[in-house]
Amino acid sequence: MIDRIEASADALWVTPDETGAMKIGFADNGRQLVGPVTAIEWLIALGPVKLETPFMIIRGEQESLTLRLPFSGRVTKLNTQLNQQPEQLNHRNDSIAWLLELIDD
């Protein structure tokens, strides 16, 4: 299992919205590291979080990757649809391959 902060940072994309919330998603580099995604495991819930907190394990056909938060703040949304359909992360589509939404407190 890969558990390096550098790998985690490369595996994520971050997009701020007009309210200042940051949507964090699974990037192409992450897909290359793990191969086709087969399962996920959430390590956090909604609420306050710290920088570099492990928030998810993504399991793929090649490898598993522990993702860490690139910011501190408060998690306001989790993409829980991924619990039943983790394979959505196999596609480059920001509207479905997002993981969580975070705001800076």
N, C-alpha and C positions, 0 to 999 in steps of 0.2 A: 504494500500500500504506500502510495506517495503521500507524504505529510510534510511538504516543504512550503514555506510561505511564498517563495518565488514562483513555484509551480502554480500555487493557488492564484496569485495575482495575474499570471499569464492566462489563466483559465476563465477569467471574468471580464465582462464588459460592464460599464457603469454609465447610465444616462440620467442626468438631472431633468426634472420637469419644471414647469412654471411656478410651482409652489415651493420648490427647493428640495422636494423629496428625491432620493436617488434610487432608481430601479437598477438592480444588480442581476445580471444574467450569465448564462454559460456560454463562453466564447469558443471559437474554432480551435484555439490552442488546447483547450480542455478536451474537446472531442478527439483531437489527435492523440492526446495522452492516454485516454481511457479506452478508446475504441467505441463501438456501439454501446450506448447506455442500456443497462439491464435492470438497475434498481437504484433507489436513493434512500437516504436515511437523514431525517432532520435531527440536528443536535441542539437546536434552540427553539424558543417559542416567541410570541410577540412580547415586546417590552425592551428595556434598556440592554445594550450590549457594548462591549469594549472592543477596541482595535485588536485584530488578530485572533478574535474568538473563533474557534472552529464552529461552523454553522451547518455543514452538510457533508455527508459522505456520498460520493457518486461512484457507483460500481459499474464498470464496463467489461466488455469481453476480454480486454487486454490487461486492465489495471483498475485499481480503486484509487480515488483521490479525495483527500480531506480538504474541503474549501474553508478558508478563513476570511473573516470580515476585513475589508480594506479600510473601514472607517469605524469610529465609535458613533453611537447615537441611539435611536430607538427604532426597532423593527415594527412597522405598522401593518405590513401585509406579507404573507407567505403564499407562494403559488402551490396550494395544496392539491391542485389538479394533477401535479406530478406524482403524487402518491399512487394513483391508479394508472397513470400513463407516463412513466419515466422516459419512455422512448421519444417523447416530444423533444427532449434535449438533444436528440440526434440531428435535428434540423436547424439551420440558421434562419430563425424566424423570431425576432425579438418580441413579438406579441404572445408567443407561447413558450419560448425558451428562457423566460425570466424566472428568477428564483425568489427574490424578496424585494421589498421596498423599505428603505431606511431614511429617517430624517435626523438631522443634526439637532441635538438638544442644547 
